[in-house]
Amino acid sequence: MLRSLIACILSLYTDDNKAVATCRILPDSDHRKANLQRMAVLQSYRKQSLGKQLLQYIIEYPQSQGFQAISLHAQLPAQAFYQNCGFIQEGQTFQEAGIDHTNMTRTL
């Protein structure tokens, strides 16, 4: 099956066109797993469920394209957020850009 996801950048904007949340999605080499990268919500817009709204779309879109899973490298303070959205930790904590991360995956 040919999948159409090559690379995707998703962003949420306010009514006055201010970008407040963003991420990118890249497929792995065999197009079975989508890799979520660089998810961020502006600090002043956190605790408003914007990250959860964006993540819901992130989950639905690759699923509609036939992907089997989504993986990401979660910073440790965000690990509980992703767990609450159905992601499961895999492996040990590691350093990325000098920050502790853990690999997490959600089956679609």
C-alpha positions as CSV (number, residue, x, y, z in Angstrom):
1,M,0.0,0.0,0.0
2,L,1.4,3.4,-1.0
3,R,1.2,5.9,1.9
4,S,1.0,9.6,1.3
5,L,2.7,10.8,4.5
6,I,6.2,12.0,3.5
7,A,6.7,14.7,6.1
8,C,4.1,16.9,7.8
9,I,4.3,19.9,10.0
10,L,1.2,20.6,12.1
11,S,0.5,23.8,14.0
12,L,-2.4,25.3,16.0
13,Y,-3.1,29.0,15.6
14,T,-5.2,31.5,17.6
15,D,-8.0,33.4,15.9
16,D,-5.5,36.3,15.3
17,N,-3.1,33.9,13.5
18,K,-0.5,33.4,16.3
19,A,1.1,30.0,16.2
20,V,0.8,28.5,19.7
21,A,1.5,24.8,19.2
22,T,3.4,22.8,16.6
23,C,5.1,19.4,15.7
24,R,6.3,17.5,12.8
25,I,5.6,13.9,11.7
26,L,8.0,11.8,9.6
27,P,7.5,8.2,8.4
28,D,10.1,5.5,9.2
29,S,11.8,3.9,6.3
30,D,9.2,1.2,5.7
31,H,6.2,3.5,6.3
32,R,4.8,1.4,9.2
33,K,5.6,3.9,12.0
34,A,5.2,7.6,12.1
35,N,7.8,9.5,14.1
36,L,6.5,12.5,16.1
37,Q,9.2,15.1,16.6
38,R,9.5,18.6,18.1
39,M,6.1,18.9,19.6
40,A,5.8,22.2,21.5
41,V,3.2,24.5,23.0
42,L,4.1,28.1,23.9
43,Q,4.4,28.3,27.7
44,S,1.7,30.9,28.1
45,Y,-0.8,28.6,26.2
46,R,0.0,25.4,28.2
47,K,-2.7,23.9,30.5
48,Q,-5.4,24.7,28.0
49,S,-5.5,21.2,26.4
50,L,-4.0,22.5,23.2
51,G,-1.2,19.9,23.2
52,K,-3.9,17.2,23.7
53,Q,-5.9,18.6,20.8
54,L,-2.9,18.6,18.5
55,L,-1.9,15.1,19.6
56,Q,-5.4,13.8,18.9
57,Y,-5.1,14.9,15.3
58,I,-1.5,13.6,15.1
59,I,-2.9,10.2,16.1
60,E,-5.8,10.2,13.7
61,Y,-3.9,11.4,10.6
62,P,-1.2,8.6,10.4
63,Q,-3.9,6.1,11.3
64,S,-6.0,7.2,8.4
65,Q,-2.9,6.7,6.2
66,G,-2.4,3.1,7.2
67,F,0.4,3.5,9.7
68,Q,0.6,1.0,12.5
69,A,2.2,3.0,15.3
70,I,3.5,6.4,16.3
71,S,6.8,6.8,18.2
72,L,8.4,9.8,19.9
73,H,11.2,10.8,22.2
74,A,9.5,12.3,25.2
75,Q,11.3,14.7,27.6
76,L,10.9,13.2,31.0
77,P,8.7,16.0,32.3
78,A,6.3,15.3,29.4
79,Q,6.3,11.5,29.8
80,A,3.0,11.4,31.9
81,F,1.3,13.6,29.3
82,Y,2.1,11.1,26.6
83,Q,1.2,8.1,28.8
84,N,-2.2,9.6,29.4
85,C,-2.7,9.7,25.7
86,G,-1.9,6.0,25.2
87,F,1.8,6.0,24.6
88,I,4.0,3.3,26.3
89,Q,7.6,3.8,27.4
90,E,10.1,1.6,25.7
91,G,13.7,1.2,26.8
92,Q,15.9,3.2,29.1
93,T,16.2,7.0,29.6
94,F,18.7,8.6,27.3
95,Q,20.2,12.0,26.6
96,E,19.2,14.0,23.5
97,A,20.5,17.6,23.2
98,G,21.6,17.4,26.8
99,I,18.0,16.6,28.0
100,D,16.8,13.3,29.5
101,H,14.3,11.6,27.2
102,T,12.5,8.3,26.9
103,N,11.3,6.5,23.7
104,M,7.5,6.1,23.7
105,T,5.2,4.3,21.2
106,R,1.5,4.1,20.6
107,T,-0.1,1.4,18.5
108,L,-2.7,2.7,16.1
